């Protein structure tokens, strides 16, 4: 079974108008984003006395 390609000129023109060219190139400096880092000793730092709040154990979660 051989398929023949039939192209409608109007459909081909519409397809070419929509997909005929690649989008504009994105520069590298537009791909990166600057984020300020919190200084150490603030909210984002490690707190050994408060680390028990984030302890996760399956046995404790199941109440065993």
VEXFI-450659 format. One line per 3 residues: number of its first residue (from 1); for each residue x, y, z of N, C-alpha, C. Coordinates in Angstrom, 2 decimals. Layout:
N
NUM) X/Y/Z/X/Y/Z/X/Y/Z  ...
END
This chain:
64
1) 0.85/-1.16/0.00/0.00/0.00/0.00/0.90/1.23/0.00  0.86/1.98/-1.03/1.71/3.14/-1.17/0.87/4.40/-0.97  1.37/5.28/-0.14/0.65/6.53/0.12/1.21/7.62/-0.77
4) 0.32/8.37/-1.33/0.74/9.51/-2.14/0.53/10.77/-1.33  1.51/11.65/-1.36/1.40/12.90/-0.63/0.63/13.91/-1.47  -0.44/14.36/-0.94/-1.20/15.40/-1.61/-1.12/16.64/-0.73
7) -0.67/17.73/-1.30/-0.54/18.96/-0.54/-1.44/20.02/-1.14  -2.19/20.59/-0.29/-3.03/21.71/-0.69/-2.16/22.96/-0.58  -2.16/23.78/-1.58/-1.30/24.96/-1.60/-1.61/25.90/-0.45
10) -2.87/26.07/-0.12/-3.24/26.96/0.98/-2.79/26.38/2.32  -2.95/25.07/2.49/-2.52/24.43/3.73/-1.00/24.49/3.87  -0.29/24.31/2.76/1.16/24.38/2.80/1.63/25.79/3.14
13) 0.98/26.78/2.61/1.33/28.18/2.90/1.05/28.51/4.36  -0.06/28.05/4.88/-0.39/28.27/6.27/0.62/27.59/7.20  0.99/26.35/6.85/1.97/25.61/7.64/3.33/26.30/7.60
16) 3.71/26.81/6.44/4.99/27.51/6.32/4.98/28.82/7.09  3.85/29.51/7.13/3.76/30.75/7.89/3.89/30.48/9.38  3.39/29.35/9.83/3.43/29.03/11.25/4.76/28.39/11.67
19) 5.26/27.46/10.88/6.44/26.69/11.25/7.63/26.91/10.30  7.58/27.91/9.48/8.60/28.09/8.44/9.95/28.53/8.93  10.06/29.10/10.13/11.35/29.56/10.61/11.51/29.23/12.08
22) 12.74/29.16/12.52/13.04/28.87/13.91/12.80/30.11/14.77  12.53/29.92/16.04/12.37/31.08/16.92/13.71/31.80/17.11  13.65/32.99/17.63/14.85/33.77/17.85/15.76/33.06/18.84
25) 17.05/33.16/18.64/18.04/32.53/19.52/18.07/33.25/20.86  18.14/32.48/21.94/18.21/33.04/23.28/19.67/33.13/23.67  20.10/34.33/24.07/21.49/34.52/24.47/21.74/33.89/25.83
28) 23.01/33.54/26.12/23.36/32.87/27.36/23.05/33.74/28.57  23.30/35.03/28.48/23.05/35.89/29.64/21.55/36.03/29.94  20.71/35.71/28.99/19.28/35.71/29.24/18.81/34.40/29.87
31) 19.65/33.36/29.81/19.29/32.07/30.39/19.65/31.96/31.86  20.51/32.83/32.35/20.94/32.75/33.74/20.18/33.74/34.59  20.10/33.44/35.88/19.38/34.31/36.80/20.23/34.47/38.04
34) 20.44/35.70/38.47/21.22/35.95/39.67/20.34/35.90/40.90  20.81/35.20/41.93/20.08/35.08/43.18/21.02/35.45/44.31  20.56/36.29/45.20/21.40/36.67/46.33/21.44/35.54/47.35
37) 22.62/35.32/47.90/22.83/34.26/48.87/22.73/34.85/50.27  22.07/34.12/51.17/21.97/34.61/52.55/23.31/34.41/53.24  23.74/35.39/54.01/25.01/35.22/54.73/24.90/34.13/55.78
40) 26.05/33.49/56.11/26.02/32.40/57.09/25.65/32.95/58.46  25.03/32.10/59.26/24.60/32.53/60.58/23.16/33.04/60.60  22.49/32.96/59.48/21.09/33.40/59.43/20.19/32.20/59.22
43) 19.02/32.44/58.73/17.98/31.41/58.61/18.43/30.16/57.86  19.26/30.28/56.84/19.65/29.15/56.02/20.76/28.30/56.59  21.31/28.64/57.73/22.46/27.89/58.25/22.01/26.66/59.04
46) 22.96/25.77/59.32/22.69/24.53/60.04/22.55/24.83/61.53  21.51/24.29/62.13/21.27/24.45/63.56/21.21/23.07/64.20  22.27/22.61/64.89/22.28/21.25/65.42/21.20/21.03/66.48
49) 20.86/22.05/67.26/19.84/21.87/68.30/18.43/21.80/67.71  18.22/22.39/66.56/16.91/22.37/65.94/16.77/21.29/64.89  17.81/20.46/64.69/17.76/19.46/63.63/16.78/18.33/63.95
52) 16.42/18.14/65.20/15.47/17.09/65.55/14.09/17.35/64.96  13.80/18.57/64.61/12.51/18.90/64.02/12.33/18.27/62.65  13.44/17.99/61.97/13.39/17.48/60.62/13.76/16.01/60.55
55) 13.80/15.34/61.68/14.15/13.93/61.72/13.00/13.11/61.16  13.30/12.17/60.30/12.27/11.35/59.70/12.63/9.88/59.87  11.69/9.12/60.42/11.92/7.70/60.62/10.61/6.97/60.28
58) 10.69/5.96/59.45/9.49/5.24/59.04/8.80/4.58/60.22  9.56/4.04/61.15/8.97/3.38/62.33/8.20/4.40/63.16  8.74/5.60/63.33/8.02/6.62/64.08/6.79/7.10/63.32
61) 6.90/7.23/62.00/5.76/7.66/61.22/4.62/6.66/61.29  4.93/5.38/61.38/3.90/4.35/61.46/3.43/4.13/62.90  4.06/4.77/63.85/3.66/4.65/65.25/4.13/3.35/65.88
64) 5.21/2.80/65.41/5.73/1.54/65.96/6.67/1.78/67.11
END
